[in-house]
Structure formats: structure tokens, C-alpha cells
Amino acid sequence: MSVYDNAFDDYGHLLQLVEFAIQKEREAAELYGSLADQAEAPEVAAAFKRIASMEEEHSRRLGRLNVAEAASAIQSGIRLPVPHDAVEPHPGMTPVEVLKAAISDEVEAVKLYTDMANLIPDSLSKQLLLNLAAEESQHRQELEGMIG
């Protein structure tokens, strides 16, 4: 069962969602680190390393989110949409297929952080989530630029 299947009505549900986001950020950092190691062009490797570093920072920032404060401000019974099934990179994928899978994950991250931010009244937590959404959108644009 996805954390999205629960009513978004208490601290526990928000904590689950934040933990889910932290795990996705860590997975993204690992993916981009691996892509950097495999990249033949130095500028592409540098771009992947930069994005990996940003994803690691997102994980740290989410870990500092005041979940209790944010949960107390959220209306009871709100539900978030079910996320897409992520395409895990696997042997045999072309570089373009891997980039498209990464772009899809970045789009989902933007949606997740925007949806979460829209549930929370103006606060530092809301601003953090909006900032993360903007940075994930920048990652998507950078990855799209690599495809051409």
C-alpha cells in the first residue's frame, strides 16, 4: 500500500510521506551518481554529479522539516494522488531511456512537493517544499537538455 492511499489527516501520514520523499531523494542521488560514473563526456559527468549532490541536499532538508508543525496545519481527510510506478534503470536500457526515466521521476517529485506545499498554510515548511519543487523542475529541464 502506498503512503498516498491513506487519508492525509495526521502527523503519522505526513511523516510517512516525508520519509517516502527522503527515500526517493536518496535513490535519485544514487542514480545520478551512477550515471556520472558511466558518463563518457566530462561535462555530462559533472552535470550528473551536481544533480546527485542536490538530491542529497534535498534529503537532508526534508529530514529537517518540522513535520509536527506542518501536520497540525493540514486539513483532515485530504488525499494525494497515487504516484506513477517508477521505471528502475536496468541493464540494456539506452542512455536516452535512462534519462527519460529520470525525467519522469523529476516530474513526480515536482508534483509531490507542490501537492504537499498546497496542503500547508504559509510557513517555512511550505516554502521548503516549494523550493524543492522548483529545484526538481530545474533538474528535469537539465535532463531534457541532455536528450536534445
Long-range contacts (C-beta under 8 A, 24 or more apart in sequence): 2-82, 2-83, 4-79, 4-80, 4-81, 4-82, 4-83, 5-82, 6-79, 7-76, 7-77, 7-78, 7-79, 8-74, 8-77, 8-78, 8-79, 8-80, 8-119, 9-74, 9-76, 9-77, 9-78, 10-71, 11-67, 11-68, 11-71, 11-72, 13-71, 14-67, 14-70, 14-71, 14-74, 15-67, 15-71, 17-80, 17-112, 17-116, 18-62, 18-65, 18-67, 21-62, 21-109, 21-112, 21-113, 21-116, 22-59, 22-62, 22-63, 24-105, 24-109, 24-112, 25-55, 25-56, 25-58, 25-59, 25-62, 25-109, 26-55, 26-56, 26-59, 28-52, 28-55, 28-102, 28-105, 28-106, 28-109, 29-53, 29-55, 29-56, 29-59, 31-89, 31-102, 32-102, 34-89, 35-98, 35-102, 44-146, 47-142, 47-146, 51-139, 51-142, 51-143, 54-135, 54-139, 55-139, 58-132, 58-135, 58-136, 61-128, 61-132, 62-128, 62-132, 65-125, 65-128, 66-124, 66-125, 69-123, 69-125, 70-120, 70-123, 70-125, 70-126, 73-120, 73-121, 73-123, 74-119, 74-120, 75-119, 78-119, 80-112, 80-115, 80-116, 81-111, 81-115, 83-108, 83-111, 83-112, 84-108, 96-147, 99-143, 99-146, 99-147, 100-147, 102-143, 103-140, 103-143, 103-144, 103-147, 106-136, 106-137, 106-139, 106-140, 106-143, 107-140, 109-133, 109-136, 110-136, 110-137, 110-140
